[in-house]
Amino acid sequence: MLPSTKTALLSLTTLLLGTTTSQTIYTGDTLQGYPIISSLDITDVPSNTISRFWLSPASGQGGLPYFLPIFVARGTEESANSGTRLSLSASIHGDELNPVAVVQKIFARLNETGRFPGNSDHGSGKSDEESSAGGLFNGTIIGLPTQNPQGNLLNQRNFFTSASNGFFTNLNRVFPGVTIAEGGGLPDAYAAAIWNGVWGNTSNVDVAVDFHTLSTGSLGPLWCYADYRLDGVQRLAELLEPDMIKIDPGEPGSIETTWVEAGVPAITVEIGPGNIWNSTLINRTVDYAFRLMEDLVMFGGSSSSGGIVPDLSETYIVTNFSGTAVSYSGWAELDVGVLEEVEEGQVIGRVYNSWGDKLEDLSAAVSGRVLDVLVDPAVEAGTGVATIGYNATASEWYIRVMRSVLSGSRKGIA
């Protein structure tokens, strides 16, 4: 199927199904004092309030339900329709912990602005620039601080299902999901519950940002994937002011690409390494969220489109990645660090055996800038130890796009 046909069919499905959610459906149960819902409709969530809900997207073996925490920051009554509806989602992979803190801090900071009088516990200080202008909030933000709490619990990147002694599924390859009734498995139904139950099959969302990190064991900066072919995506990426932007055709089944295929501007933001909280990168990302809100006129006032001029002086924009992998199992030593410039053919490390004898030198295949490096020295043959961002020729870029469209080729990061 041609990409344009696929996009058209998904858009038609969205048009036909995206308006079916007519109300927030409460199960009647609560967890930790907050209501459990099975479906969210932002138009009937209390206005001028930051609300908290739980969603149970699926149940595991034995019927034990999973629960996802959901923030909904809804502005004025009329802005549910006239203002921007922004989704901020995090930790679809269980080892992606920086994003958890990012979403938590975004909503804590929103609560401190005083723009949500429905919350009695909001802070009184208004030192932030977004609160100094006064007024209420224009629009709605849906926040998912973790989409994979089971993975967080297991300290595991992927989603575990128990059948046949267990499988691990990358949830960021199965969106928008398939319900059980439609023949989907548990991971597919889990994704479908988020897509339909939280995001309303796009009816609750106009703009989306999905927060990630690298896999555990690698170091990296603040960067993003962005499919510039859809209007609005480049602006989302540049407002981040990241260390690197990867102009990218997307990955089928990922949250970002599913949004883009539905016509919703979205990017994947990668916030450094997995399994830690890096306060510098967390704070940079929180600041980005508030720049984005300002750009989307969510703090009121007249349209500010183009008003913010992103500082891209330290941003390296690339179209391709080149990975350096080891040919032997052993112990890898790298000479380069994150964001260092390298030249084609440059030796960037080596692999030793258990005696300390050198097995091979590791060389850069291209000239560019180092995106990430492996910090775990124990490696197996075929393991990638460094990724270099670079700009491809026009023919290389065309081949890259076509391969991605036909089969998907984003490797082990998002």
C-alpha positions as CSV (number, residue, x, y, z in Angstrom):
1,M,0.0,0.0,0.0
2,L,1.3,3.4,-0.9
3,P,2.1,5.7,2.1
4,S,-0.3,8.3,0.8
5,T,-3.1,5.7,0.6
6,K,-2.3,4.5,4.1
7,T,-2.4,8.0,5.4
8,A,-5.7,8.7,3.7
9,L,-7.3,5.5,5.1
10,L,-6.1,6.3,8.6
11,S,-7.4,9.9,8.3
12,L,-10.8,8.5,7.1
13,T,-10.9,6.1,10.0
14,T,-10.1,9.0,12.4
15,L,-12.9,11.0,10.8
16,L,-15.4,8.2,11.2
17,L,-14.4,6.9,14.6
18,G,-12.6,9.9,16.3
19,T,-15.9,11.5,17.3
20,T,-17.5,8.4,18.9
21,T,-16.3,9.3,22.4
22,S,-19.1,11.4,23.8
23,Q,-18.3,11.4,27.5
24,T,-15.7,10.4,30.1
25,I,-16.7,6.9,31.3
26,Y,-16.1,6.3,34.9
27,T,-15.9,2.7,36.2
28,G,-17.1,3.7,39.7
29,D,-13.9,2.6,41.3
30,T,-11.0,4.7,42.7
31,L,-7.3,4.1,43.3
32,Q,-5.3,6.1,45.7
33,G,-8.2,8.6,45.9
34,Y,-8.5,9.2,42.1
35,P,-11.2,7.9,39.8
36,I,-10.7,5.1,37.4
37,I,-11.9,5.7,33.9
38,S,-12.2,3.5,30.8
39,S,-12.5,6.4,28.3
40,L,-11.6,10.1,28.4
41,D,-13.5,13.0,26.8
42,I,-11.7,16.3,27.6
43,T,-14.9,18.3,27.1
44,D,-16.5,17.0,30.2
45,V,-13.5,17.2,32.5
46,P,-13.7,20.1,35.0
47,S,-12.5,23.3,33.4
48,N,-9.8,25.5,35.0
49,T,-8.6,22.5,36.9
50,I,-5.8,19.9,36.8
51,S,-7.5,16.6,37.2
52,R,-6.0,13.1,37.9
53,F,-7.4,9.8,36.7
54,W,-6.4,6.2,36.3
55,L,-7.0,4.1,33.2
56,S,-6.8,0.3,33.2
57,P,-5.7,-0.5,29.6
58,A,-5.6,-4.3,30.2
59,S,-5.2,-7.0,32.8
60,G,-2.4,-9.5,33.1
61,Q,-2.4,-13.2,33.9
62,G,-4.9,-14.0,36.6
63,G,-6.9,-10.9,35.9
64,L,-4.7,-8.5,37.7
65,P,-5.3,-5.1,36.1
66,Y,-2.7,-2.6,35.0
67,F,-3.2,1.1,35.8
68,L,-1.9,4.2,34.0
69,P,-1.9,7.6,35.7
70,I,-3.4,10.4,33.6
71,F,-3.1,14.2,34.2
72,V,-5.6,16.4,32.4
73,A,-4.9,20.2,32.7
74,R,-8.0,21.8,31.2
75,G,-8.3,25.5,30.8
76,T,-11.4,27.6,30.3
77,E,-14.7,26.0,29.4
78,E,-14.6,27.3,25.8
79,S,-10.9,26.5,25.3
80,A,-11.7,22.7,25.2
81,N,-12.7,23.3,21.7
82,S,-11.1,26.6,20.7
83,G,-7.7,26.1,22.4
84,T,-5.0,23.6,21.5
85,R,-5.2,20.0,22.8
86,L,-1.7,18.8,23.6
87,S,-0.6,15.3,24.5
88,L,2.6,14.8,26.6
89,S,3.3,11.1,27.0
90,A,6.3,9.3,28.6
91,S,7.9,6.0,29.4
92,I,6.4,3.7,26.8
93,H,9.6,1.7,27.5
94,G,10.0,0.7,31.2
95,D,13.7,1.9,31.5
96,E,12.9,5.4,30.2
97,L,12.8,7.3,33.5
98,N,13.8,10.9,32.6
99,P,10.5,11.3,30.9
100,V,8.6,10.3,34.0
101,A,10.1,13.2,35.9
102,V,9.6,15.5,32.9
103,V,5.8,15.0,32.9
104,Q,5.5,15.1,36.6
105,K,7.4,18.4,36.8
106,I,5.5,20.0,33.9
107,F,2.2,19.5,35.8
108,A,3.7,20.6,39.1
109,R,4.8,23.8,37.4
110,L,1.5,24.3,35.8
111,N,-0.2,23.9,39.2
112,E,2.1,26.7,40.5
113,T,1.1,29.2,37.8
114,G,-2.2,30.0,39.5
115,R,-4.0,29.5,36.1
116,F,-6.1,26.6,37.4
117,P,-8.3,28.0,40.2
118,G,-10.1,24.7,40.4
119,N,-7.1,23.3,42.2
120,S,-7.1,24.5,45.8
121,D,-3.5,23.4,46.4
122,H,-1.9,25.4,43.6
123,G,1.2,27.4,44.6
124,S,0.9,31.1,45.3
125,G,4.2,32.1,43.7
126,K,4.0,33.5,40.2
127,S,7.6,34.1,39.3
128,D,7.4,32.2,36.0
129,E,7.0,34.2,32.9
130,E,4.0,32.2,31.9
131,S,2.1,33.3,35.0
132,S,3.2,36.9,35.2
133,A,0.8,37.9,32.4
134,G,-2.2,36.6,34.4
135,G,-5.3,35.0,33.0
136,L,-6.5,31.5,32.8
137,F,-5.2,28.6,30.7
138,N,-6.2,28.4,27.0
139,G,-6.5,24.7,25.9
140,T,-6.0,21.3,27.4
141,I,-3.0,19.1,28.1
142,I,-3.2,15.3,28.6
143,G,-0.2,14.0,30.5
144,L,0.9,10.4,30.8
145,P,3.9,10.2,33.1
146,T,4.3,6.5,32.4
147,Q,2.6,4.4,29.8
148,N,4.4,1.2,30.9
149,P,4.4,0.9,34.7
150,Q,4.8,-2.8,34.3
151,G,8.1,-2.2,32.6
152,N,9.1,0.3,35.3
153,L,8.3,-2.4,37.9
154,L,10.3,-5.1,36.1
155,N,13.1,-2.7,35.3
156,Q,12.5,-3.9,31.7
157,R,12.3,-1.8,28.5
158,N,9.6,-3.9,26.9
159,F,6.1,-5.2,27.9
160,F,5.9,-8.7,29.4
161,T,3.1,-11.2,28.6
162,S,3.0,-14.5,30.4
163,A,1.6,-16.9,27.7
164,S,3.9,-19.7,26.7
165,N,6.5,-18.9,29.3
166,G,6.6,-15.3,28.4
167,F,7.2,-12.8,25.7
168,F,8.5,-9.2,25.6
169,T,6.9,-6.8,23.2
170,N,8.1,-3.3,22.2
171,L,4.9,-1.3,22.7
172,N,6.3,1.5,20.5
173,R,5.8,-0.7,17.5
174,V,2.2,-1.7,17.9
175,F,0.2,1.6,17.8
176,P,-2.6,2.4,17.3
177,G,-3.2,-1.1,18.5
178,V,-5.9,-3.7,17.9
179,T,-8.6,-4.7,20.4
180,I,-9.1,-8.2,21.7
181,A,-12.5,-8.3,19.9
182,E,-10.7,-7.4,16.6
183,G,-8.1,-10.2,17.1
184,G,-5.3,-8.4,18.9
185,G,-3.1,-9.8,21.6
186,L,-2.6,-8.2,25.0
187,P,0.1,-5.7,23.9
188,D,-2.0,-4.7,20.9
189,A,-5.1,-4.2,23.1
190,Y,-3.1,-2.3,25.6
191,A,-2.0,0.2,22.9
192,A,-5.5,0.4,21.6
193,A,-6.8,1.3,25.0
194,I,-4.4,4.2,25.2
195,W,-5.0,5.3,21.6
196,N,-8.8,5.2,21.9
197,G,-9.4,5.5,25.7
198,V,-7.0,8.4,26.4
199,W,-6.4,10.1,23.1
200,G,-9.9,9.4,21.7
201,N,-8.5,8.2,18.4
202,T,-7.1,11.7,17.9
203,S,-10.4,13.5,19.0
204,N,-8.7,14.7,22.2
205,V,-5.4,15.7,20.6
206,D,-4.1,18.4,18.1
207,V,-0.4,18.2,18.9
208,A,1.7,15.5,20.5
209,V,5.1,15.0,22.0
210,D,6.3,11.5,23.1
211,F,9.2,11.4,25.6
212,H,11.8,8.7,25.5
213,T,15.4,7.9,26.4
214,L,18.1,5.7,25.0
215,S,18.2,2.0,26.0
216,T,20.0,1.2,29.3
217,G,23.7,1.1,29.0
218,S,24.2,4.1,26.6
219,L,24.9,7.8,27.1
220,G,23.4,10.5,24.9
221,P,22.2,14.1,24.8
222,L,18.8,15.8,24.3
223,W,17.7,15.1,20.8
224,C,14.6,14.2,18.7
225,Y,13.2,12.4,15.8
226,A,11.1,14.6,13.5
227,D,9.3,13.9,10.2
228,Y,9.5,17.3,8.5
229,R,7.1,16.1,5.8
230,L,4.1,17.0,8.0
231,D,3.4,20.7,8.6
232,G,4.1,21.8,12.1
233,V,6.7,19.1,12.9
234,Q,9.7,21.2,12.2
235,R,8.5,23.9,14.5
236,L,8.0,21.3,17.3
237,A,11.5,20.0,16.8
238,E,13.2,23.5,16.7
239,L,11.4,24.7,19.8
240,L,13.1,21.9,21.7
241,E,16.5,23.5,21.1
242,P,18.0,20.1,21.2
243,D,21.6,19.0,20.8
244,M,20.6,17.1,17.7
245,I,17.6,16.8,15.4
246,K,17.2,13.7,13.3
247,I,15.0,14.4,10.3
248,D,13.4,11.1,10.0
249,P,10.6,9.3,8.0
250,G,9.3,7.6,11.1
251,E,8.9,4.1,12.4
252,P,5.6,2.2,11.7
253,G,3.8,1.4,14.9
254,S,5.5,4.0,16.9
255,I,3.5,6.6,18.8
256,E,5.1,9.5,16.9
257,T,4.5,8.0,13.5
258,T,1.0,6.9,14.3
259,W,0.2,10.5,15.1
260,V,1.9,11.8,12.0
261,E,0.0,9.4,9.8
262,A,-3.2,10.7,11.3
263,G,-2.2,14.2,10.4
264,V,-1.3,15.3,14.0
265,P,2.1,17.1,14.3
266,A,4.3,15.0,16.7
267,I,7.9,14.3,17.5
268,T,9.8,11.8,19.6
269,V,12.0,13.5,22.2
270,E,15.0,11.5,23.5
271,I,16.1,12.7,26.9
272,G,19.6,11.2,27.4
273,P,20.3,7.8,29.0
274,G,17.9,5.3,30.4
275,N,17.4,4.2,34.0
276,I,18.5,7.5,35.7
277,W,17.2,10.9,36.3
278,N,19.5,13.5,34.7
279,S,18.3,16.9,36.2
280,T,20.0,19.0,33.5
281,L,18.2,17.2,30.6
282,I,15.0,17.0,32.6
283,N,14.9,20.7,33.2
284,R,15.7,21.5,29.6
285,T,12.8,19.4,28.5
286,V,10.4,20.9,31.0
287,D,11.4,24.4,29.7
288,Y,10.7,23.1,26.2
289,A,7.2,22.1,27.1
290,F,6.5,25.7,28.4
291,R,8.0,27.2,25.3
292,L,5.7,25.0,23.3
293,M,2.7,26.0,25.3
294,E,3.5,29.7,24.8
295,D,3.9,29.1,21.1
296,L,0.5,27.4,21.0
297,V,-1.0,30.4,22.7
298,M,-2.0,28.2,25.7
299,F,-1.2,31.1,28.1
300,G,-3.7,33.3,26.3
301,G,-3.2,36.5,24.4
302,S,-2.9,36.9,20.6
303,S,-1.4,34.4,18.3
304,S,2.4,34.1,18.9
305,S,3.2,31.9,15.9
306,G,6.7,32.8,14.9
307,G,7.1,35.0,18.0
308,I,9.6,32.6,19.7
309,V,12.9,32.4,17.9
310,P,14.5,29.1,18.9
311,D,18.2,29.1,19.6
312,L,19.6,26.5,17.3
313,S,23.2,27.6,17.6
314,E,24.2,24.4,19.3
315,T,21.8,22.1,17.4
316,Y,23.3,19.6,14.9
317,I,20.6,18.7,12.3
318,V,21.1,15.4,10.5
319,T,19.3,13.1,8.1
320,N,21.1,9.8,8.8
321,F,22.7,7.7,11.5
322,S,25.7,5.4,11.2
323,G,26.2,2.7,13.8
324,T,29.6,1.2,14.8
325,A,29.3,-2.4,15.9
326,V,31.8,-4.9,17.2
327,S,32.7,-8.0,15.3
328,Y,33.9,-10.0,18.4
329,S,32.5,-10.6,21.8
330,G,34.7,-9.2,24.5
331,W,35.4,-5.9,26.2
332,A,35.0,-2.6,24.3
333,E,36.9,0.6,25.0
334,L,35.8,3.9,23.3
335,D,37.9,7.0,22.7
336,V,35.0,9.3,21.8
337,G,32.2,10.9,23.8
338,V,28.8,12.2,23.2
339,L,28.6,15.1,20.6
340,E,32.2,14.8,19.6
341,E,33.1,15.4,16.0
342,V,34.6,12.4,14.1
343,E,36.0,11.9,10.7
344,E,35.5,8.9,8.3
345,G,38.0,6.2,9.1
346,Q,38.9,7.6,12.5
347,V,39.6,5.0,15.1
348,I,37.1,5.5,17.9
349,G,37.8,2.5,20.0
350,R,38.8,-1.1,20.2
351,V,37.8,-4.5,21.5
352,Y,39.8,-6.8,23.8
353,N,39.5,-10.4,24.7
354,S,39.6,-11.6,28.3
355,W,43.4,-11.6,28.3
356,G,43.6,-8.0,27.2
357,D,44.7,-8.8,23.7
358,K,43.3,-6.4,21.1
359,L,40.9,-8.1,18.8
360,E,40.0,-5.2,16.5
361,D,40.0,-1.4,16.1
362,L,36.6,0.3,15.8
363,S,36.4,3.0,13.1
364,A,33.9,5.6,12.2
365,A,32.3,4.8,8.8
366,V,31.3,8.4,8.2
367,S,32.2,12.0,9.2
368,G,29.7,13.5,11.6
369,R,28.9,14.0,15.3
370,V,28.6,11.3,17.9
371,L,25.1,10.9,19.2
372,D,25.5,8.1,21.7
373,V,28.1,5.7,23.1
374,L,27.8,2.5,24.9
375,V,29.1,2.7,28.5
376,D,28.8,-1.0,29.3
377,P,32.2,-2.4,28.3
378,A,31.0,-6.1,28.1
379,V,29.9,-6.7,24.6
380,E,28.7,-9.4,22.3
381,A,29.5,-9.7,18.6
382,G,27.2,-7.5,16.6
383,T,26.5,-5.0,19.5
384,G,26.4,-1.4,18.5
385,V,28.7,0.7,20.6
386,A,28.3,4.2,19.0
387,T,26.0,6.1,16.7
388,I,27.1,9.0,14.5
389,G,24.7,11.5,13.1
390,Y,25.5,12.8,9.6
391,N,23.9,14.2,6.5
392,A,23.3,11.9,3.6
393,T,23.4,12.6,-0.1
394,A,20.0,13.0,-1.9
395,S,20.2,9.4,-3.2
396,E,21.1,8.0,0.2
397,W,18.2,9.9,1.8
398,Y,15.7,8.6,-0.8
399,I,16.9,5.0,-0.2
400,R,16.6,5.6,3.6
401,V,13.0,6.9,3.3
402,M,11.9,4.1,1.0
403,R,13.4,1.4,3.2
404,S,11.7,2.9,6.2
405,V,8.3,3.2,4.5
406,L,8.5,-0.4,3.3
407,S,9.8,-2.2,6.3
408,G,10.7,0.2,9.1
409,S,14.4,0.8,10.1
410,R,14.7,2.8,13.2
411,K,17.1,0.7,15.3
412,G,16.9,0.1,19.1
413,I,16.5,3.7,20.2
414,A,12.9,4.9,20.2
